[in-house]
Amino acid sequence: MTHDLLIDPLNTVFAVNCRVEDTTLHCGALFLEPLVQSQFIRLAYAGATLEVEIPSELVNSPTPYRAWDVTLPIRDE
């Protein structure tokens, strides 16, 4: 399953050009605003909803985070 864009409800996390494989979300690009407060982020767009785990070092980071070719685990619900 692929998704062009996934966004969290607060518009602070953006995952672009994504592909779901089993329990993993592969992102072509990932952007997090500063001070994201939760390690578990619900991403959604156009009917698709996933909850992913971001690395603990990015939680409450004072600077924005941008990366390419990122892999995030999908949290079991």
C-alpha positions as a printed NumPy array, in Angstrom:
array([[ 0.   ,  0.   ,  0.   ],
       [ 1.347,  3.452, -0.891],
       [ 0.433,  6.96 ,  0.284],
       [ 1.588, 10.223, -1.245],
       [ 1.191, 12.109,  2.038],
       [ 0.429, 11.243,  5.662],
       [-0.103, 13.987,  8.286],
       [-0.734, 13.909, 12.037],
       [-3.894, 15.593, 13.428],
       [-1.934, 18.64 , 14.67 ],
       [-0.127, 19.16 , 11.335],
       [ 3.278, 18.809, 13.003],
       [ 4.461, 15.578, 11.33 ],
       [ 4.513, 15.045,  7.562],
       [ 5.462, 11.782,  5.854],
       [ 5.774, 11.982,  2.068],
       [ 5.857,  9.268, -0.582],
       [ 5.181,  6.397,  1.843],
       [ 4.961,  2.646,  1.435],
       [ 3.592,  0.19 ,  4.018],
       [ 5.271, -3.203,  4.272],
       [ 4.046, -5.531,  7.032],
       [ 4.76 , -3.612, 10.265],
       [ 6.943, -0.889,  8.728],
       [ 6.302,  2.494,  7.131],
       [ 8.933,  3.512,  4.582],
       [ 8.935,  7.282,  3.975],
       [10.587,  9.02 ,  1.066],
       [10.771, 12.113,  3.28 ],
       [ 9.844, 12.877,  6.88 ],
       [ 9.414, 16.261,  8.575],
       [ 8.707, 16.897, 12.262],
       [ 8.051, 20.323, 13.743],
       [10.006, 21.186, 16.905],
       [ 8.651, 19.947, 20.248],
       [ 6.628, 16.967, 19.037],
       [ 5.466, 15.633, 22.403],
       [ 4.608, 11.993, 21.774],
       [ 6.683,  9.051, 20.612],
       [ 3.593,  7.476, 19.036],
       [ 2.133,  9.523, 16.194],
       [-1.121,  8.858, 14.342],
       [-0.709,  9.672, 10.653],
       [-3.651,  9.856,  8.286],
       [-4.796, 11.105,  4.91 ],
       [-7.611, 10.221,  2.513],
       [-9.038,  7.423,  4.637],
       [-5.74 ,  5.782,  5.601],
       [-4.697,  5.838,  9.269],
       [-1.509,  4.464, 10.824],
       [ 0.12 ,  4.887, 14.195],
       [ 3.927,  4.943, 14.009],
       [ 6.701,  5.166, 16.563],
       [ 9.262,  7.917, 16.143],
       [12.733,  7.596, 17.675],
       [12.815,  8.75 , 21.307],
       [15.556, 11.301, 20.589],
       [13.1  , 13.239, 18.371],
       [10.47 , 13.638, 21.092],
       [10.502, 17.234, 22.424],
       [13.433, 18.137, 20.186],
       [13.864, 21.939, 20.076],
       [14.748, 21.895, 16.361],
       [12.762, 20.694, 13.34 ],
       [13.703, 17.308, 11.921],
       [13.937, 16.481,  8.212],
       [15.198, 13.26 ,  6.702],
       [14.961, 11.197,  3.541],
       [14.462,  7.43 ,  3.189],
       [13.193,  6.912,  6.737],
       [11.774,  3.664,  8.107],
       [ 9.382,  3.789, 11.068],
       [ 7.768,  0.872, 12.903],
       [ 3.979,  0.739, 12.768],
       [ 2.485,  0.349, 16.219],
       [ 0.037, -2.497, 16.769],
       [-3.358, -1.17 , 17.752]])
